[in-house]
């Protein structure tokens, strides 16, 4: 074998060995494909249905609070005045209702009875006078004019007695059913007005909706705030998760229920997550195709994964890193 052929063989073997070593090195030092997410947690914004000036703040930033703990109180002098008005209207309506139920006073009943008895006596007298004049008229002693006047007086006495009797019965019976129902409805309306104002006043004291940590206090004592304006923000670190923005071409690696091993740099520790929610992001988070043929737009999906066990030090804003190559291998 010539020296040239030997040199060629040696060169080929050296190239093969070099390629093998280089391939092993590349495999050994392959940069992993990483996906970075961010920790989020449930947050609550404490606000009031009413506007007012902050009378007192009972919490500060970073403070731990429990559900139902008083956060702040509003000063509401206008509502206090409205409550006084509503209570006065309720008292008046209650008095009218009691009056309707109790009926007339005894003195009023007695007065009506006296008027009726007086009318009865007048009717008896008119009847006697009419009987006498009628006999005399039949005998031709008196004129027809006198007879007609006696008859008219009798009819008037009967009408007066009937009216007095009806008035006595009305006073004795008290208010009608309709009047009683109207008085009761008016009382209920007044009670509802008091309850409404009282509800607003109660809302001037704002309590924590959950256990957690005060993230921010957006107003101070003495400041005027509008209705529904958030004043205190509370983070519930007990309910936290990690959000990954994933291209839809990678979604097969993240079905619901997938277990992820995520490295948390802030904790220098790896935690176990489980995917529980997947949703499409807005249109602006779409990768657009650069070619008009043979390509397509790729949307971004939000993949949420929750820790399988509670992690005390996990806080919103921390990064979580997942190795996609490991997911591909496991699939």
C-alpha positions in Angstrom: 0.0 0.0 0.0 1.3 3.4 -1.0 2.1 6.1 1.5 -0.6 8.3 -0.1 -3.3 5.7 0.5 -2.2 5.2 4.1 -2.3 9.0 4.7 -5.8 9.1 3.2 -7.0 6.4 5.5 -5.5 8.0 8.5 -7.1 11.3 7.6 -10.5 9.7 7.2 -10.2 7.9 10.5 -9.1 11.1 12.2 -12.1 12.9 10.7 -14.4 10.2 11.9 -13.0 10.3 15.4 -13.1 14.1 15.5 -16.7 14.1 14.3 -17.7 11.5 16.9 -16.0 13.5 19.7 -17.6 16.7 18.5 -21.0 15.1 18.3 -20.7 13.8 21.9 -19.6 17.2 23.1 -22.5 18.9 21.4 -24.9 16.4 22.9 -23.4 16.7 26.3 -23.4 20.5 26.2 -26.8 21.0 24.4 -28.5 24.2 25.6 -31.9 23.2 27.0 -35.1 24.8 25.7 -36.5 26.7 28.7 -40.0 28.2 29.3 -40.3 31.0 31.8 -43.5 31.8 33.7 -44.5 34.1 36.5 -46.1 33.5 39.9 -49.5 35.1 40.5 -51.9 34.9 43.4 -55.5 35.8 44.2 -55.9 39.5 45.1 -58.8 41.4 46.6 -59.6 45.1 46.3 -61.4 46.4 49.4 -63.8 49.2 48.6 -67.1 50.7 49.8 -70.4 51.3 48.1 -70.6 54.8 49.4 -68.4 57.9 49.0 -66.9 59.6 52.0 -63.9 60.9 53.8 -61.5 58.3 55.4 -62.0 58.7 59.1 -59.4 56.0 60.2 -57.1 53.4 58.6 -56.4 50.3 60.6 -53.9 48.6 58.4 -50.6 49.3 56.6 -48.7 47.9 53.8 -47.2 44.4 54.4 -49.5 43.7 57.4 -51.1 40.3 57.7 -54.9 40.4 58.1 -57.6 37.9 58.7 -61.0 37.6 57.1 -63.5 40.0 58.7 -60.8 42.3 60.1 -61.6 46.0 60.0 -59.5 47.8 57.3 -60.8 51.4 57.4 -63.7 53.5 58.4 -65.4 56.3 56.5 -67.0 59.5 58.0 -70.6 59.9 56.8 -72.3 62.8 58.4 -74.8 63.1 55.5 -75.9 59.6 56.0 -76.3 60.1 59.8 -78.6 63.0 59.0 -80.6 60.9 56.5 -80.9 58.2 59.2 -82.5 60.7 61.6 -85.0 61.8 59.0 -85.8 58.2 58.2 -86.3 57.3 61.8 -88.6 60.4 62.3 -90.7 59.3 59.4 -90.9 55.8 60.8 -92.1 57.1 64.2 -94.8 59.2 62.5 -95.9 56.2 60.4 -95.9 54.0 63.5 -98.2 56.5 65.3 -100.6 56.6 62.4 -100.6 52.8 62.3 -101.4 52.6 66.0 -104.1 55.1 65.7 -105.7 53.2 62.8 -105.6 50.0 64.9 -106.9 51.5 68.1 -109.8 53.4 66.5 -111.4 56.5 68.0 -110.9 57.6 71.6 -113.6 57.0 74.2 -114.4 60.7 74.4 -115.1 60.8 70.6 -117.4 57.8 70.9 -119.3 59.3 73.8 -119.7 62.6 71.9 -121.1 60.7 68.8 -123.5 58.8 71.1 -124.8 62.0 72.7 -125.4 63.5 69.3 -127.3 60.4 68.2 -129.4 60.4 71.4 -130.2 64.1 70.8 -131.3 63.4 67.3 -133.5 60.5 68.5 -135.2 62.9 71.0 -135.7 65.4 68.2 -137.3 62.7 66.0 -139.7 61.6 68.8 -140.8 65.2 69.3 -141.3 65.8 65.6 -143.3 62.6 65.4 -145.7 63.7 68.2 -146.1 67.1 66.8 -146.9 65.7 63.4 -149.5 63.3 64.8 -151.3 66.2 66.6 -151.3 68.4 63.6 -152.4 65.6 61.3 -155.5 65.0 63.5 -156.3 68.7 63.5 -155.8 68.9 59.8 -158.2 66.1 59.2 -160.8 67.9 61.4 -160.3 71.0 59.2 -159.1 73.1 62.1 -155.7 74.1 60.7 -154.5 75.1 57.3 -152.7 72.8 54.9 -149.5 74.9 55.2 -149.1 74.1 58.9 -149.6 70.4 58.1 -147.0 70.4 55.4 -144.5 72.1 57.7 -145.0 69.5 60.4 -144.5 66.7 57.9 -141.2 68.3 56.6 -140.0 68.7 60.2 -140.6 65.0 60.8 -138.7 64.0 57.7 -135.8 66.3 58.7 -135.7 64.8 62.2 -135.6 61.3 60.8 -132.7 62.2 58.5 -130.8 63.9 61.3 -131.3 60.9 63.5 -130.1 58.5 60.8 -127.0 60.6 60.1 -126.1 60.8 63.8 -126.6 57.0 64.1 -124.3 56.4 61.1 -121.6 58.8 62.6 -121.8 56.9 65.9 -121.4 53.5 64.2 -118.4 54.9 62.2 -116.6 56.3 65.2 -117.3 53.2 67.3 -116.0 50.8 64.5 -112.8 52.8 64.1 -110.8 53.0 60.9 -111.8 51.1 57.8 -109.9 48.0 56.6 -108.5 50.0 53.7 -107.2 52.8 56.1 -105.6 50.2 58.3 -103.9 48.5 55.4 -102.7 51.9 54.1 -101.3 52.8 57.5 -99.5 49.5 57.8 -98.0 49.9 54.3 -96.8 53.4 55.1 -95.1 52.0 58.2 -93.4 49.3 56.2 -92.2 51.8 53.7 -90.7 53.9 56.5 -89.0 50.9 58.1 -87.5 50.0 54.7 -86.1 53.5 54.3 -84.4 53.2 57.8 -83.0 49.8 56.8 -81.6 51.2 53.6 -79.8 54.1 55.2 -78.6 51.8 58.0 -77.1 49.5 55.4 -75.2 52.3 53.8 -73.9 53.5 57.2 -72.8 49.9 58.0 -70.9 49.9 54.7 -68.8 52.8 55.9 -66.9 50.2 57.9 -64.9 48.1 55.4 -63.6 44.6 56.4 -61.1 42.2 54.9 -62.8 39.8 52.5 -60.1 37.2 53.0 -57.0 36.2 55.0 -53.9 37.6 53.4 -51.3 40.3 53.3 -51.9 44.0 52.6 -50.2 44.7 49.3 -51.0 48.4 49.0 -53.0 51.2 50.7 -54.1 53.7 48.0 -55.5 56.4 50.2 -54.8 58.0 53.6 -56.8 59.3 56.5 -58.7 62.5 55.7 -58.8 61.9 51.9 -62.1 61.9 50.1 -62.9 58.8 48.1 -65.6 57.9 45.6 -68.0 55.0 45.9 -66.4 51.7 44.6 -62.9 53.2 44.8 -60.3 50.5 45.9 -58.5 51.7 49.1 -56.8 48.5 50.3 -55.4 45.6 48.1 -55.0 42.3 49.8 -53.0 39.3 48.4 -53.9 35.8 49.4 -50.6 33.9 49.1 -52.4 30.7 50.0 -54.0 30.7 46.6 -51.2 31.1 44.1 -50.3 29.8 40.6 -47.8 30.1 37.8 -48.7 31.5 34.3 -46.8 30.4 31.2 -47.3 32.0 27.8 -47.1 29.0 25.4 -47.2 28.9 21.6 -49.9 26.7 20.4 -47.4 24.5 18.6 -46.2 23.5 22.1 -49.6 23.0 23.6 -49.5 19.2 23.2 -46.8 19.2 25.9 -49.2 20.9 28.4 -52.5 19.1 28.5 -54.6 19.7 31.6 -53.3 17.7 34.5 -49.7 17.6 33.3 -47.1 17.6 36.1 -44.3 20.1 35.7 -41.0 20.5 37.5 -40.3 24.2 37.7 -37.2 25.8 39.0 -37.8 29.0 41.2 -34.6 31.1 41.1 -35.8 33.3 43.9 -36.1 30.2 46.2 -33.2 28.3 44.6 -35.5 25.3 44.6 -37.5 23.1 42.2 -41.2 22.8 42.9 -43.9 20.6 41.4 -46.8 22.2 39.5 -49.9 20.8 37.9 -51.6 22.3 34.8 -55.2 23.2 35.6 -56.2 25.9 33.1 -55.5 26.8 29.4 -56.9 29.8 27.5 -56.1 31.7 24.4 -54.4 35.1 24.8 -55.4 38.3 23.1 -54.8 38.8 19.3 -51.8 40.9 19.9 -50.0 37.9 21.4 -50.0 36.1 18.0 -46.9 35.2 16.0 -47.8 36.3 12.4 -46.6 34.2 9.4 -43.8 35.8 7.4 -44.7 33.9 4.2 -47.9 33.9 2.3 -47.8 30.2 1.5 -46.9 27.2 3.6 -47.0 29.0 6.9 -49.7 30.0 9.4 -50.2 32.4 12.3 -49.3 30.9 15.7 -51.4 32.1 18.7 -50.2 32.3 22.3 -52.1 30.5 25.1 -52.0 31.1 28.8 -51.2 27.9 30.7 -51.8 28.0 34.4 -50.3 25.5 36.8 -50.8 25.3 40.5 -48.3 24.0 43.1 -49.3 20.5 44.3 -48.3 21.5 47.8 -48.4 24.8 49.6 -45.1 26.7 49.4 -44.9 29.3 52.1 -42.2 31.5 50.6 -43.8 31.6 47.1 -44.7 35.2 46.2 -46.3 37.0 43.2 -43.8 38.1 40.6 -41.3 35.3 41.1 -40.1 33.5 38.0 -40.6 29.8 37.3 -38.6 28.0 34.7 -39.6 24.7 33.0 -37.3 22.6 30.8 -39.3 21.8 27.6 -36.8 19.2 26.5 -37.6 17.1 29.6 -41.3 17.4 28.7 -40.6 16.2 25.2 -38.6 13.3 26.5 -41.3 12.3 29.0 -43.9 12.4 26.2 
